[in-house]
């Protein structure tokens, strides 16, 4: 007699959990916290190494689910932020102390 109630309770519990997760957005909060930790902490900090897998998992997820959008975002970012120009090399100046000028 109670058998049909058990799947209904499980389904309603799953729906409530999904609703609560959608409202609180724990993944977004976790990623934001991990980004703050990675940018503020050094590579030797335990907090950095705890946050690094979160960042890596988010990066893999984005590139797996939205590869074209991710590539377009990367291209547009590189167009807006070009690398600084490299200084011109003087051909008469040696590159190392052991080199002899030509």
Backbone bond lengths (Angstrom), bond angles and torsions (degrees), N, CA, C in turn:
res aa  C-N    CA-C-N  psi(-1)  N-CA   C-N-CA  omega(-1)  CA-C   N-CA-C  phi
1 X - - - 1.435 - - 1.534 112.00 -
2 X 1.306 117.16 -39.68 1.461 120.72 -178.63 1.521 113.17 -84.01
3 X 1.319 116.46 -2.51 1.465 119.22 -176.65 1.527 113.23 -63.24
4 X 1.361 121.62 -42.03 1.471 120.14 178.85 1.526 113.12 -67.59
5 X 1.307 117.87 -21.35 1.462 120.12 -179.90 1.526 111.49 -74.93
6 X 1.313 118.14 -34.16 1.466 121.41 -177.39 1.528 112.18 -61.44
7 X 1.344 121.06 -49.04 1.469 119.23 176.46 1.527 112.59 -63.67
8 X 1.310 117.65 -34.21 1.462 120.18 178.18 1.525 110.81 -65.89
9 X 1.324 117.03 -40.65 1.468 120.23 176.94 1.526 111.09 -66.11
10 X 1.317 117.03 -41.25 1.458 120.22 178.67 1.520 110.94 -64.31
11 X 1.324 116.89 -42.13 1.457 121.19 178.93 1.526 111.53 -65.08
12 X 1.319 117.19 -42.79 1.466 119.71 178.82 1.525 111.33 -68.11
13 X 1.328 117.89 -36.40 1.468 120.41 176.23 1.525 110.58 -64.73
14 X 1.334 117.36 -40.42 1.467 120.66 178.36 1.523 110.54 -65.92
15 X 1.332 116.69 -40.39 1.467 120.36 179.09 1.522 110.93 -65.19
16 X 1.319 117.63 -43.39 1.468 120.35 178.37 1.521 111.99 -65.44
17 X 1.328 116.66 -38.95 1.467 120.14 177.38 1.520 110.62 -64.18
18 X 1.334 116.48 -43.48 1.459 120.06 178.08 1.514 112.26 -64.24
19 X 1.319 116.80 -40.05 1.460 120.57 177.92 1.529 110.67 -63.88
20 X 1.323 116.29 -45.60 1.468 120.11 179.93 1.524 111.01 -63.92
21 X 1.320 116.88 -39.48 1.467 119.78 178.71 1.523 110.77 -67.04
22 X 1.322 116.82 -35.99 1.460 119.97 177.86 1.511 112.48 -69.63
23 X 1.317 117.57 -34.32 1.462 120.78 -179.80 1.526 111.91 -76.03
24 X 1.316 117.51 -40.36 1.465 120.02 -176.11 1.522 112.77 -88.41
25 X 1.315 117.68 -19.47 1.466 123.66 -179.90 1.530 112.24 49.18
26 X 1.320 117.82 63.60 1.462 119.62 -177.70 1.523 112.90 -65.58
27 X 1.328 117.70 -30.46 1.473 119.42 179.95 1.526 110.35 -67.16
28 X 1.319 117.37 -40.84 1.465 120.28 179.04 1.528 110.79 -65.31
29 X 1.313 116.31 -40.92 1.474 119.61 177.96 1.524 111.19 -65.60
30 X 1.324 116.37 -41.83 1.463 120.63 179.35 1.522 110.60 -63.79
31 X 1.328 116.97 -42.86 1.463 120.22 179.54 1.525 111.04 -66.34
32 X 1.317 117.42 -40.57 1.463 120.71 177.85 1.523 111.01 -61.99
33 X 1.317 116.59 -43.55 1.462 120.93 177.98 1.531 110.61 -64.00
34 X 1.326 116.79 -41.48 1.458 120.30 179.82 1.528 111.07 -65.87
35 X 1.334 117.85 -39.50 1.460 120.57 177.99 1.525 110.78 -63.57
36 X 1.324 116.82 -43.16 1.464 119.92 177.82 1.523 110.97 -61.57
37 X 1.326 116.91 -40.89 1.462 121.06 -178.67 1.515 110.90 -67.82
38 X 1.323 117.52 -43.06 1.465 121.05 -177.75 1.518 110.55 -66.18
39 X 1.338 117.74 -38.29 1.458 119.23 -178.03 1.523 112.93 -77.85
40 X 1.341 118.17 -24.42 1.466 120.53 -176.99 1.528 113.51 -96.00
41 X 1.313 117.54 -33.01 1.458 121.13 -173.93 1.528 110.86 -92.40
42 X 1.315 115.23 154.84 1.457 120.54 176.84 1.523 109.92 -78.81
43 X 1.323 116.46 166.98 1.459 121.58 -178.76 1.512 113.97 -67.83
44 X 1.303 118.12 -14.09 1.462 120.59 -179.34 1.523 112.59 -95.26
45 X 1.328 117.53 -5.88 1.458 121.41 -177.83 1.523 110.70 -74.51
46 X 1.327 118.27 140.51 1.464 119.88 175.49 1.528 112.68 -62.44
47 X 1.323 117.49 -31.62 1.464 120.62 178.22 1.525 110.69 -65.38
48 X 1.329 116.58 -36.73 1.468 120.59 177.01 1.516 110.35 -61.92
49 X 1.325 116.69 -46.80 1.460 120.19 -177.18 1.526 112.04 -71.48
50 X 1.329 118.21 -22.60 1.463 120.68 173.78 1.531 110.44 -76.49
51 X 1.337 117.22 -32.30 1.461 121.24 -177.78 1.527 112.57 -85.98
52 X 1.306 118.29 -23.74 1.465 121.31 -176.64 1.531 113.15 -60.43
53 X 1.335 120.81 -43.58 1.475 118.74 177.54 1.529 113.19 -64.00
54 X 1.326 117.61 -30.90 1.467 120.43 178.14 1.526 109.45 -65.60
55 X 1.325 116.53 -45.34 1.463 121.00 178.39 1.524 110.05 -63.34
56 X 1.321 116.99 -44.17 1.463 121.20 -179.88 1.524 111.20 -62.12
57 X 1.320 117.77 -43.13 1.460 121.35 178.77 1.526 110.93 -64.43
58 X 1.322 117.76 -40.17 1.471 120.59 177.81 1.519 110.58 -65.13
59 X 1.323 117.04 -41.27 1.462 121.82 179.25 1.531 110.37 -63.18
60 X 1.316 117.21 -45.25 1.469 121.36 178.95 1.529 110.03 -64.11
61 X 1.314 117.56 -41.54 1.463 121.03 -179.64 1.522 111.41 -63.34
62 X 1.315 117.29 -45.82 1.462 120.46 -179.17 1.527 110.85 -64.09
63 X 1.314 117.51 -45.18 1.465 120.08 -178.86 1.522 111.63 -70.13
64 X 1.336 118.21 -26.19 1.464 120.62 177.91 1.527 111.28 -79.05
65 X 1.324 117.64 -43.62 1.463 120.88 -175.65 1.525 113.46 -82.38
66 X 1.326 118.25 -32.79 1.469 121.73 -176.62 1.531 110.39 -134.53
67 X 1.328 118.83 66.75 1.469 118.90 -174.65 1.522 113.50 -67.35
68 X 1.335 118.24 -39.80 1.469 119.08 -178.63 1.518 111.61 -69.44
69 X 1.327 117.42 -40.85 1.458 120.50 178.51 1.528 110.23 -64.97
70 X 1.338 117.32 -40.97 1.461 120.90 179.96 1.517 110.96 -64.46
71 X 1.328 116.48 -41.99 1.467 119.69 179.04 1.523 110.88 -66.33
72 X 1.330 117.18 -39.13 1.463 120.20 178.30 1.527 111.02 -65.82
73 X 1.317 116.89 -41.09 1.468 119.90 177.45 1.522 110.95 -63.23
74 X 1.324 116.52 -40.90 1.460 119.83 179.12 1.528 110.98 -64.14
75 X 1.346 116.60 -43.44 1.469 120.44 178.78 1.516 111.11 -62.24
76 X 1.328 117.66 -45.57 1.463 119.73 -178.09 1.528 110.95 -66.39
77 X 1.332 117.61 -35.75 1.457 119.30 177.96 1.519 110.25 -64.83
78 X 1.337 117.16 -41.39 1.467 119.97 179.98 1.526 111.49 -69.75
79 X 1.326 117.81 -29.10 1.463 119.57 175.75 1.523 110.82 -70.16
80 X 1.314 117.37 -37.13 1.462 121.17 179.92 1.523 112.75 -77.91
81 X 1.323 117.69 -26.16 1.461 122.14 -178.31 1.531 109.49 -122.84
82 X 1.325 117.41 76.06 1.470 117.87 179.97 1.529 110.51 -69.53
83 X 1.329 116.97 152.29 1.463 118.45 178.65 1.525 110.26 -66.69
84 X 1.328 117.30 152.16 1.466 118.96 179.19 1.530 109.80 -65.59
85 X 1.329 116.79 147.73 1.464 118.58 -179.09 1.528 110.81 -67.10
86 X 1.291 115.38 143.61 1.462 119.63 177.23 1.520 108.99 -81.30
87 X 1.303 117.19 142.20 1.469 118.56 -179.95 1.525 110.65 -67.54
88 X 1.311 114.62 147.69 1.463 119.59 179.52 1.526 109.13 -69.11
89 X 1.306 115.93 141.25 1.467 121.17 -179.62 1.526 109.17 -91.03
90 X 1.322 114.08 131.11 1.456 119.89 177.22 1.526 108.44 -80.06
91 X 1.339 119.19 119.59 1.470 119.68 -177.27 1.529 112.83 -68.21
92 X 1.310 118.34 -18.30 1.472 120.57 -178.99 1.516 112.68 -91.71
93 X 1.306 117.51 -6.26 1.462 121.06 -179.62 1.522 109.22 -98.64
94 X 1.321 117.59 129.73 1.472 118.95 178.86 1.528 110.89 -66.82
95 X 1.334 116.00 147.00 1.458 119.78 -179.29 1.512 111.80 -83.60
96 X 1.321 117.57 -27.39 1.464 121.43 177.20 1.522 108.46 -130.50
97 X 1.323 114.85 166.95 1.466 118.85 -179.39 1.520 111.32 -67.23
98 X 1.320 117.72 -28.08 1.474 120.01 -177.49 1.523 112.27 -83.25
99 X 1.346 117.16 -15.72 1.481 119.08 179.17 1.514 110.40 -73.32
100 X 1.270 115.50 150.30 1.464 120.70 176.48 1.521 108.85 -104.48
101 X 1.313 118.07 140.94 1.459 119.06 179.85 1.533 111.00 -66.21
102 X 1.305 116.16 146.97 1.468 119.90 179.46 1.477 112.21 -94.07
